[in-house]
Amino acid sequence: MDIAIRGDRASALSLQLGPRSWLFAVARGFGTVDGVAAAPATLERLRAECERRLRTERFRRAVDKVQAAPTAILGALARVNGDLFARSASHADYVTSGCSMTIALIVRGYACVIHAGGTAAYLSHHGEITVLTGDDTLGEAPSELLSRALGSSSSLDVSVASVTFDAGDVMILMGHRVRGEIDRRALVSHVERAGENEHLLVIRFDESDRAIEELGTRDVPVIVYRARLSLRLGIFAGALAAMFALLAAWAQ
């Protein structure tokens, strides 16, 4: 697979968990945790927690299995969420910091998307774009209001959705959800207007990322935490030599 990152690299995470297992994430937050901005603090804690658990054979085996990997990562994320809530001095009546995050967990040719907050994920597949994440923002207020975010509660509240992909598909993790009707020009326009303020992590899959048919089916059963329906809209999926080349292809 090819990977490109734009914007604040401290707000994006790329971590190889095993020979055919990867974790990608984009985060955007408010407030601080131990004097560090919420987004990089959350991603660094997630990286450290995954690396700590990778020292155990049980976790290494789990993240290498399509069905077990989401549960293993949710366990690590729950630990991170609890730590963020405890160290931010938030409580039930007042939240001092929080973090929107979208995670793409890629295991043996299958993907699982874990999400909370105002970030987003999109998949370009055979001329269509699928919105992989729900909208956790409330209304159109000038200051974004979130119905849920990491670190805002002692308990983990995320959505989880399973995704299949083919060679040539492109997955985009973004710091902000694209508003309104989405077409190729709207998506490119959103990125151009945001400039360096928009955090982007783009993944282009190739033949080596195709699924190992260990399950005998492309329908992967995944535990769902308040998952929402995806929306399908048309988009052109250009070849990715670099992220800017991809955006230029969409704009044509």
C-alpha positions in Angstrom: 0.0 0.0 0.0 1.0 3.6 -0.5 0.5 6.2 2.3 0.6 10.0 2.2 0.1 12.4 5.1 -0.7 16.1 4.8 -1.0 18.7 7.7 0.2 18.3 11.2 2.0 14.9 11.4 1.5 14.9 15.2 -2.3 14.5 14.4 -1.8 11.4 12.3 -0.6 7.9 13.2 0.7 5.1 11.1 1.7 1.9 13.0 2.5 -1.6 11.8 1.1 -4.2 14.2 2.1 -7.3 12.3 3.2 -8.7 8.9 -0.2 -7.9 7.4 -1.8 -5.7 10.1 -1.7 -1.9 10.2 -3.3 0.8 12.3 -3.9 4.3 10.8 -5.5 7.2 12.6 -6.3 10.9 12.3 -7.2 13.0 15.4 -8.4 16.5 16.2 -9.0 17.7 19.7 -9.6 20.6 22.2 -7.9 21.3 25.5 -4.7 19.7 26.8 -3.6 16.6 28.7 -0.6 17.1 30.9 0.2 20.3 29.0 0.1 18.6 25.6 -2.6 19.3 23.0 -5.3 16.6 23.1 -4.9 15.2 19.6 -1.1 14.4 19.7 -1.4 13.3 23.4 -4.2 10.8 22.4 -2.3 9.4 19.4 1.0 9.1 21.4 -0.8 7.2 24.2 -2.5 4.9 21.6 0.9 4.2 20.0 2.5 3.5 23.4 -0.3 1.3 24.5 -0.3 -0.8 21.3 3.5 -1.1 21.4 3.3 -2.2 25.1 0.7 -4.9 24.3 2.6 -6.1 21.3 5.2 -7.4 23.7 2.6 -10.1 24.6 2.0 -13.1 22.4 -1.7 -13.0 23.0 -2.0 -9.5 21.6 0.3 -10.2 18.6 -1.9 -13.2 17.7 -5.1 -11.2 18.1 -4.1 -8.3 15.8 -3.1 -10.8 13.1 -6.7 -12.3 13.0 -9.5 -10.5 11.1 -12.2 -11.3 13.7 -10.1 -10.8 16.8 -8.2 -7.6 15.9 -11.0 -5.1 16.4 -11.6 -6.3 19.9 -7.9 -6.2 20.7 -7.6 -2.6 19.5 -10.8 -1.5 21.3 -9.3 -2.9 24.5 -6.2 -0.7 24.0 -8.4 2.3 23.1 -10.5 1.9 26.2 -7.3 2.0 28.3 -6.2 5.2 26.5 -9.7 6.8 26.9 -9.7 6.1 30.6 -6.3 7.6 31.1 -7.2 10.7 29.1 -10.3 11.3 31.2 -8.5 10.8 34.5 -5.6 13.1 33.6 -7.6 15.9 32.1 -9.5 16.6 35.3 -12.8 16.3 33.4 -16.0 15.2 35.2 -19.6 14.6 34.4 -20.6 18.2 34.5 -17.6 19.8 32.8 -15.2 18.4 30.1 -11.9 20.2 29.9 -10.5 18.3 26.9 -11.5 15.7 24.3 -10.4 14.2 21.0 -12.2 13.3 17.8 -10.5 10.3 16.2 -11.0 8.0 13.2 -9.0 4.8 13.1 -8.6 2.4 10.1 -7.4 -1.0 11.2 -6.2 -3.0 8.2 -5.8 -6.8 8.7 -5.2 -9.3 6.0 -7.1 -7.4 3.3 -10.0 -6.4 5.5 -10.6 -3.0 7.2 -12.3 -2.0 10.4 -13.1 1.7 11.0 -13.4 2.9 14.6 -14.7 6.4 15.1 -15.8 9.1 17.5 -16.2 12.9 17.0 -15.8 15.2 14.1 -13.1 13.4 12.0 -14.1 11.3 9.1 -13.2 8.4 6.7 -14.1 7.9 3.1 -13.4 4.9 0.7 -13.1 5.4 -3.0 -14.1 2.1 -4.7 -14.8 1.4 -8.4 -16.0 5.0 -9.1 -18.0 5.4 -5.8 -17.2 7.0 -2.5 -18.5 5.5 0.7 -18.7 7.6 3.8 -17.4 5.2 6.5 -18.1 7.3 9.6 -21.2 8.9 11.2 -21.5 12.5 12.2 -21.1 13.1 15.9 -21.3 16.9 15.6 -24.4 18.7 16.9 -26.0 21.3 14.5 -24.1 24.0 12.6 -22.8 26.0 15.6 -19.8 28.3 15.0 -18.0 26.4 17.7 -18.2 22.7 17.0 -20.3 20.7 19.5 -19.7 17.0 19.8 -22.1 14.3 21.0 -19.1 12.1 21.9 -15.3 12.2 21.9 -12.4 10.3 23.4 -11.5 11.4 26.9 -14.8 13.1 27.5 -16.1 10.2 29.6 -14.6 7.4 31.6 -16.3 4.8 29.3 -15.4 4.3 25.7 -18.1 5.3 23.2 -17.2 4.7 19.5 -18.7 3.3 16.4 -17.2 0.3 14.6 -17.8 -0.7 11.0 -16.3 -3.4 8.8 -15.1 -2.5 5.3 -13.8 -4.5 2.4 -11.6 -3.1 -0.4 -9.9 -4.1 -3.6 -6.6 -3.2 -5.3 -6.7 0.4 -6.5 -9.2 1.5 -3.8 -8.3 4.6 -1.8 -9.2 5.3 1.8 -9.0 8.9 3.1 -8.9 9.8 6.8 -9.7 13.5 7.4 -9.6 15.9 10.4 -13.0 17.4 9.4 -16.1 15.9 7.9 -17.1 17.3 4.5 -20.4 19.1 4.8 -23.3 19.0 2.4 -23.5 17.0 -0.8 -20.3 15.3 -1.7 -18.9 15.0 -5.2 -15.3 15.0 -6.4 -15.1 18.8 -6.7 -16.7 19.3 -3.3 -14.1 17.0 -1.7 -11.1 18.7 -3.4 -12.6 22.2 -2.7 -12.9 21.3 1.0 -9.2 20.3 1.2 -8.0 23.3 -0.8 -10.0 25.8 1.4 -8.7 24.2 4.6 -5.1 24.2 3.4 -2.6 23.0 6.0 -5.3 23.2 8.7 -6.8 20.0 7.3 -5.1 16.8 8.5 -5.2 14.1 5.8 -4.0 10.5 5.7 -4.5 8.8 2.4 -4.0 5.1 1.8 -4.0 3.5 -1.6 -4.3 -0.3 -1.7 -2.5 -2.6 -4.2 -2.6 -6.3 -5.1 -0.4 -7.2 -2.1 -3.2 -5.9 0.2 -5.9 -8.2 -1.1 -7.7 -10.4 1.4 -6.5 -13.8 2.4 -9.7 -15.8 2.1 -9.3 -17.4 5.5 -13.0 -16.8 6.4 -14.3 -18.1 3.1 -16.3 -14.9 2.7 -15.8 -11.1 2.2 -18.4 -10.3 4.8 -16.5 -9.9 8.0 -18.5 -10.0 11.3 -17.5 -7.1 13.5 -19.0 -6.0 16.8 -20.8 -2.7 16.2 -20.9 0.1 18.8 -23.7 2.5 17.6 -22.6 2.2 14.0 -24.5 4.4 11.5 -25.5 3.8 7.9 -23.0 4.7 5.2 -23.9 7.0 2.3 -22.8 6.1 -1.2 -21.9 8.8 -3.7 -19.9 9.0 -7.0 -16.3 9.9 -7.2 -13.3 9.2 -9.5 -10.5 7.2 -7.9 -7.2 8.3 -9.5 -3.9 6.6 -9.1 -1.9 7.7 -6.1 1.8 8.6 -6.7 1.5 11.1 -3.9 -1.5 12.7 -2.2 -1.4 15.9 -4.2 -1.4 13.8 -7.4 -4.5 12.1 -6.2 -6.3 15.4 -5.4 -5.3 16.8 -8.8 -6.8 13.7 -10.5 -10.1 14.2 -8.5 -10.2 17.9 -9.5 -10.1 17.1 -13.3 
